[in-house]
Amino acid sequence: MMTRKNEESLRTLAMLRYQANRYQFVGNGSMCQQVNMQIRRLMNEIEADAVKN
């Protein structure tokens, strides 16, 4: 069963991935890198929560 926090994290992850793709498409590499850094941070949090539970 997914927790509310998990659902929000996955929704945020999808939004960030969309943003990263958009920045990459328009050639804004620095913003794309920043968003990818946020994606990695969020994925690490999700993995840490999964290990905890």
ZANUGU-226265 format. One record per residue: residue in one letter; x, y, z of N, C-alpha, C, CB in turn. Coordinates in nm, 2 decimals, decimal comma, padded with zeros to 4 digits. Each point is the difference from the previous one (the first is absolute). Glycine has a CB too. Layout:
<sites>
+--------+--------+--------+--------+--------+--------+--------+--------+--------+--------+--------+--------+--------+
: residu :   n_xx :   n_yy :   n_zz :  ca_xx :  ca_yy :  ca_zz :   c_xx :   c_yy :   c_zz :  cb_xx :  cb_yy :  cb_zz :
+--------+--------+--------+--------+--------+--------+--------+--------+--------+--------+--------+--------+--------+
:      a :      X :      Y :      Z :      X :      Y :      Z :      X :      Y :      Z :      X :      Y :      Z :
...
+--------+--------+--------+--------+--------+--------+--------+--------+--------+--------+--------+--------+--------+
</sites>
This chain:
<sites>
+--------+--------+--------+--------+--------+--------+--------+--------+--------+--------+--------+--------+--------+
: residu :   n_xx :   n_yy :   n_zz :  ca_xx :  ca_yy :  ca_zz :   c_xx :   c_yy :   c_zz :  cb_xx :  cb_yy :  cb_zz :
+--------+--------+--------+--------+--------+--------+--------+--------+--------+--------+--------+--------+--------+
:      m :  00,08 : -00,12 :  00,00 : -00,08 :  00,12 :  00,00 :  00,09 :  00,12 :  00,00 : -00,19 : -00,12 :  00,12 :
:      m :  00,15 :  00,22 : -00,20 :  00,08 :  00,12 : -00,02 : -00,04 :  00,10 :  00,11 :  00,03 : -00,04 : -00,25 :
:      t :  00,07 :  00,10 :  00,31 : -00,03 :  00,11 :  00,10 : -00,03 :  00,13 : -00,08 :  00,14 : -00,11 :  00,18 :
:      r : -00,20 :  00,20 : -00,11 : -00,02 :  00,13 : -00,06 :  00,13 :  00,07 : -00,04 : -00,22 :  00,02 :  00,14 :
:      k :  00,32 : -00,03 : -00,05 :  00,13 :  00,06 : -00,03 :  00,06 : -00,06 : -00,12 :  00,03 :  00,04 :  00,24 :
:      n : -00,05 : -00,17 : -00,26 :  00,05 : -00,07 : -00,11 : -00,06 :  00,05 : -00,13 :  00,04 : -00,20 :  00,14 :
:      e : -00,17 :  00,21 : -00,14 : -00,08 :  00,05 : -00,11 :  00,05 :  00,14 : -00,04 : -00,20 : -00,14 :  00,06 :
:      e :  00,22 :  00,23 :  00,04 :  00,04 :  00,13 : -00,03 :  00,14 :  00,00 : -00,06 : -00,14 :  00,09 :  00,19 :
:      s :  00,23 : -00,17 : -00,13 :  00,13 : -00,01 : -00,06 :  00,01 : -00,04 : -00,14 :  00,08 : -00,06 :  00,23 :
:      l : -00,17 : -00,05 : -00,26 :  00,00 : -00,04 : -00,14 : -00,06 :  00,10 : -00,10 : -00,02 : -00,23 :  00,09 :
:      r : -00,07 :  00,31 : -00,04 : -00,06 :  00,10 : -00,08 :  00,10 :  00,11 : -00,02 : -00,23 : -00,05 :  00,09 :
:      t :  00,31 :  00,09 :  00,01 :  00,10 :  00,10 : -00,01 :  00,11 : -00,05 : -00,09 : -00,05 :  00,08 :  00,23 :
:      l :  00,08 : -00,21 : -00,22 :  00,11 : -00,06 : -00,09 : -00,04 :  00,02 : -00,15 :  00,06 : -00,16 :  00,19 :
:      a : -00,19 :  00,12 : -00,22 : -00,05 :  00,01 : -00,13 :  00,01 :  00,15 : -00,05 : -00,15 : -00,20 :  00,04 :
:      m :  00,11 :  00,29 :  00,04 :  00,00 :  00,14 : -00,04 :  00,15 :  00,05 : -00,02 : -00,21 :  00,04 :  00,13 :
:      l :  00,30 : -00,08 : -00,05 :  00,14 :  00,03 : -00,02 :  00,06 : -00,06 : -00,12 :  00,02 :  00,02 :  00,25 :
:      r : -00,06 : -00,14 : -00,28 :  00,05 : -00,06 : -00,13 : -00,05 :  00,07 : -00,12 :  00,01 : -00,22 :  00,12 :
:      y : -00,14 :  00,26 : -00,11 : -00,06 :  00,08 : -00,11 :  00,08 :  00,13 : -00,02 : -00,23 : -00,10 :  00,05 :
:      q :  00,26 :  00,17 :  00,06 :  00,07 :  00,13 :  00,00 :  00,14 : -00,03 : -00,06 : -00,12 :  00,09 :  00,20 :
:      a :  00,19 : -00,19 : -00,16 :  00,13 : -00,03 : -00,05 :  00,00 : -00,02 : -00,15 :  00,06 : -00,10 :  00,22 :
:      n : -00,16 :  00,02 : -00,27 : -00,01 : -00,02 : -00,14 : -00,03 :  00,13 : -00,08 : -00,08 : -00,23 :  00,05 :
:      r :  00,00 :  00,32 :  00,01 : -00,03 :  00,13 : -00,07 :  00,13 :  00,08 :  00,00 : -00,24 : -00,01 :  00,08 :
:      y :  00,31 :  00,02 :  00,03 :  00,13 :  00,08 :  00,00 :  00,10 : -00,06 : -00,10 : -00,04 :  00,06 :  00,24 :
:      q :  00,04 : -00,19 : -00,25 :  00,10 : -00,06 : -00,09 : -00,05 :  00,03 : -00,15 :  00,05 : -00,18 :  00,17 :
:      f : -00,18 :  00,18 : -00,19 : -00,05 :  00,02 : -00,14 :  00,03 :  00,14 : -00,04 : -00,18 : -00,16 :  00,04 :
:      v :  00,17 :  00,26 :  00,05 :  00,03 :  00,14 : -00,04 :  00,15 :  00,04 :  00,01 : -00,23 :  00,06 :  00,07 :
:      g :  00,31 : -00,16 : -00,03 :  00,14 :  00,02 :  00,01 :  00,05 :  00,08 :  00,12 : -00,01 :  00,00 : -00,24 :
:      n : -00,06 : -00,01 :  00,35 :  00,04 :  00,07 :  00,12 :  00,07 : -00,11 :  00,09 : -00,19 :  00,17 : -00,01 :
:      g :  00,31 : -00,19 : -00,02 :  00,08 : -00,11 :  00,07 :  00,01 :  00,02 :  00,15 :  00,12 : -00,04 : -00,21 :
:      s : -00,09 :  00,16 :  00,26 :  00,02 :  00,03 :  00,14 : -00,13 : -00,03 :  00,08 :  00,18 :  00,17 : -00,06 :
:      m : -00,29 : -00,13 :  00,01 : -00,13 : -00,02 :  00,07 : -00,03 : -00,15 :  00,00 : -00,08 :  00,23 : -00,06 :
:      c :  00,11 : -00,30 : -00,06 : -00,02 : -00,14 : -00,01 :  00,08 : -00,07 :  00,11 : -00,05 :  00,02 : -00,25 :
:      q :  00,17 :  00,02 :  00,27 :  00,09 : -00,07 :  00,10 : -00,05 :  00,03 :  00,14 :  00,19 :  00,03 : -00,15 :
:      q : -00,24 :  00,09 :  00,18 : -00,06 :  00,03 :  00,13 : -00,12 : -00,09 :  00,03 :  00,08 :  00,24 : -00,02 :
:      v : -00,17 : -00,25 : -00,08 : -00,12 : -00,08 :  00,02 :  00,04 : -00,15 :  00,01 : -00,14 :  00,16 : -00,13 :
:      n :  00,24 : -00,21 :  00,06 :  00,05 : -00,14 :  00,01 :  00,05 : -00,02 :  00,14 :  00,05 : -00,01 : -00,25 :
:      m :  00,02 :  00,11 :  00,31 :  00,05 : -00,01 :  00,13 : -00,11 : -00,02 :  00,10 :  00,20 :  00,14 : -00,06 :
:      q : -00,31 : -00,06 :  00,04 : -00,12 : -00,02 :  00,09 : -00,06 : -00,13 : -00,02 : -00,04 :  00,24 : -00,02 :
:      i :  00,04 : -00,29 : -00,10 : -00,06 : -00,14 : -00,02 :  00,08 : -00,10 :  00,07 : -00,08 :  00,07 : -00,23 :
:      r :  00,22 : -00,06 :  00,22 :  00,08 : -00,10 :  00,07 : -00,02 :  00,01 :  00,16 :  00,17 :  00,01 : -00,19 :
:      r : -00,18 :  00,11 :  00,24 : -00,02 :  00,02 :  00,14 : -00,13 : -00,07 :  00,04 :  00,13 :  00,22 :  00,00 :
:      l : -00,24 : -00,19 : -00,07 : -00,13 : -00,06 :  00,03 :  00,00 : -00,15 : -00,01 : -00,11 :  00,21 : -00,08 :
:      m :  00,18 : -00,26 : -00,02 :  00,00 : -00,15 : -00,02 :  00,08 : -00,06 :  00,12 : -00,01 :  00,02 : -00,25 :
:      n :  00,11 :  00,05 :  00,30 :  00,07 : -00,05 :  00,12 : -00,09 : -00,01 :  00,12 :  00,22 :  00,09 : -00,10 :
:      e : -00,30 :  00,02 :  00,11 : -00,09 :  00,00 :  00,12 : -00,11 : -00,11 : -00,02 :  00,03 :  00,25 :  00,02 :
:      i : -00,08 : -00,27 : -00,14 : -00,10 : -00,11 : -00,02 :  00,07 : -00,14 :  00,04 : -00,12 :  00,14 : -00,18 :
:      e :  00,24 : -00,16 :  00,13 :  00,07 : -00,13 :  00,03 :  00,02 : -00,01 :  00,15 :  00,11 :  00,01 : -00,23 :
:      a : -00,07 :  00,09 :  00,29 :  00,03 :  00,00 :  00,15 : -00,13 : -00,04 :  00,07 :  00,19 :  00,17 : -00,02 :
:      d : -00,30 : -00,11 : -00,02 : -00,13 : -00,03 :  00,06 : -00,04 : -00,14 : -00,02 : -00,07 :  00,24 : -00,03 :
:      a :  00,10 : -00,29 : -00,09 : -00,04 : -00,14 : -00,03 :  00,08 : -00,10 :  00,08 : -00,05 :  00,07 : -00,23 :
:      v :  00,18 : -00,04 :  00,25 :  00,09 : -00,09 :  00,08 : -00,05 :  00,01 :  00,15 :  00,19 :  00,04 : -00,16 :
:      k : -00,23 :  00,08 :  00,21 : -00,05 :  00,01 :  00,13 : -00,12 : -00,08 :  00,03 :  00,10 :  00,23 :  00,00 :
:      n : -00,19 : -00,24 : -00,10 : -00,13 : -00,06 :  00,02 :  00,01 : -00,14 : -00,03 : -00,12 :  00,20 : -00,04 :
+--------+--------+--------+--------+--------+--------+--------+--------+--------+--------+--------+--------+--------+
</sites>
